[in-house]
Amino acid sequence: MSLEQFNIIESTLREGEQFVNAFFTLDQKIEIARLLDAFGVEYLELTTPCASPQSEIDCRAIASLGLRARTLTHTRCAMEDVRRAVGTGVSGVDVVIGTSSYLREFSHGKSIAEIIGMAQEVVGWLKTQSVEVRFSTEDSLRSEPEDLYRVYAAVDQMGVDRVGIADTVGIGNPRQIYELVSGLHRRVRAGIEFHGHNDTGCAIANAFAALEAGASYIDTSVLGIGERNGITALGGLIARLYAVSPALVGKYNLPLLLELDRLVAGLVRVDIPFNNYVTGFSAFTHKAGIHAKAVLNNPSTYEVLRPEDFGLTRYIHIAHRLTGWNAVRYRAGQLGLELSDAQVRAVTDQIKRLSDERELALDEVDGLLMAAIQSVQSREEISA
């Protein structure tokens, strides 16, 4: 298990560029890179400089920023590509080639033996260049395990720093990922990286399973953006690990998650989903009366994540028919109003009656509470 010593390879600036709405200028990429660095990710993965002239300019610029995070770029298994990548000044080169029958037939047309030969040439040269080297198979989950192990064994003998498993079409489930990663872990001395797409909704669970099985590097992107439905979301991975133990993610600046999500959401012109991990607007909202009562007594009854640790606050929603009088009393206290239990229960009954007829706003509930306190004051004045 690698939960205590994992690394995040943050790929918003590579995989994220493949998101349908993504078009990042250099200034925007630098802003994202600096914020991710401040958050504390260990690696930033950048689009290959072979993609376009501007991609090479961007790669060189970000590699020269002097960030704490190490910079990587993702390339094909080709000498021309890796030479150009090293020339940008990045800390490491992530080499990839497809190994599934689909990609071997319909993409590059190479046999496993030919793939190993290409890998040995490319890795052999990279090992002379003082850069980190990762060799990954693409579409790993639809490749034959023995084919994968042959390729990984060959590059492992050459001393690559990491070998990568890529669930390129998001077809894997946690059990499959665990078995594949644990099998690889027994066969190589290199670190293991997992890259998982979210086409069938398993990316975060699969990433966690990979860590449990011995992987120590996980690819993420902010909001999970990427090709098609994207990959493991940075916030989702953090939430999953935090639920095991907050100490596992103590090395990261958790309050920056909201800023990261807002920044990237704005740049790619999407809303942060209402149910997004940590930063969705309803993530720490409690509504049902029984939930609200328990949360007010002890937040851990219905919260596995502490909003305070992420620089956020919980919200008790009370303007609805499901509200309970404990939540209404809590709101009165927030407003500095001292009401008896009987008064709070009376206001709660009013809220329920009104919200059976129409949607209520919090301002209206506050008005009912203020009216209750004013009624008390008026009676006191009359009796005096």
VENHUUR-V387391 format. One record per pair of residues at least 24 apart in sequence whose C-alpha atoms are under 6 Angstrom apart, sorted by the first residue. I is the first residue (numbers start at 1). J is the second residue. If there is no record, write none. Layout:
i->I j->J
i->I j->J
//
This chain:
i->1 j->212
i->1 j->213
i->1 j->214
i->2 j->211
i->2 j->214
i->2 j->216
i->6 j->216
i->6 j->217
i->7 j->42
i->7 j->217
i->8 j->41
i->8 j->42
i->8 j->217
i->8 j->218
i->9 j->43
i->9 j->44
i->9 j->218
i->9 j->219
i->10 j->43
i->10 j->44
i->10 j->45
i->10 j->219
i->10 j->220
i->10 j->221
i->11 j->45
i->11 j->220
i->11 j->221
i->12 j->221
i->12 j->222
i->13 j->46
i->14 j->45
i->14 j->46
i->14 j->47
i->15 j->226
i->16 j->225
i->16 j->226
i->18 j->226
i->18 j->227
i->19 j->225
i->19 j->226
i->19 j->227
i->21 j->268
i->22 j->268
i->26 j->58
i->37 j->69
i->39 j->252
i->39 j->253
i->40 j->252
i->42 j->69
i->43 j->69
i->43 j->70
i->43 j->71
i->44 j->71
i->45 j->71
i->45 j->72
i->45 j->73
i->46 j->72
i->46 j->73
i->47 j->73
i->48 j->73
i->48 j->74
i->48 j->75
i->60 j->88
i->63 j->89
i->63 j->90
i->79 j->122
i->91 j->131
i->92 j->131
i->92 j->132
i->92 j->133
i->93 j->133
i->94 j->134
i->95 j->134
i->95 j->135
i->96 j->135
i->96 j->136
i->96 j->137
i->97 j->137
i->97 j->138
i->98 j->137
i->98 j->138
i->99 j->137
i->99 j->143
i->100 j->139
i->100 j->142
i->100 j->143
i->116 j->151
i->133 j->160
i->133 j->161
i->134 j->161
i->134 j->162
i->134 j->163
i->135 j->163
i->136 j->163
i->136 j->164
i->136 j->165
i->138 j->166
i->139 j->166
i->139 j->167
i->139 j->168
i->140 j->165
i->140 j->166
i->140 j->167
i->141 j->167
i->161 j->190
i->162 j->190
i->162 j->191
i->162 j->192
i->163 j->192
i->164 j->192
i->164 j->193
i->164 j->194
i->165 j->194
i->166 j->194
i->166 j->195
i->166 j->196
i->167 j->196
i->167 j->197
i->168 j->197
i->170 j->197
i->170 j->198
i->170 j->199
i->170 j->200
i->174 j->206
i->174 j->209
i->177 j->210
i->178 j->209
i->178 j->210
i->178 j->213
i->181 j->213
i->182 j->213
i->192 j->216
i->193 j->217
i->193 j->218
i->194 j->218
i->195 j->219
i->196 j->231
i->197 j->230
i->197 j->231
i->198 j->229
i->198 j->230
i->198 j->231
i->199 j->229
i->203 j->232
i->204 j->232
i->204 j->237
i->235 j->277
i->236 j->277
i->254 j->310
i->255 j->310
i->255 j->311
i->284 j->314
i->285 j->314
i->285 j->315
i->285 j->316
i->286 j->316
i->286 j->317
i->287 j->317
i->288 j->322
i->288 j->323
i->289 j->322
i->289 j->323
i->289 j->324
i->292 j->327
i->293 j->326
i->319 j->360
i->319 j->362
i->320 j->355
i->321 j->352
i->321 j->355
//
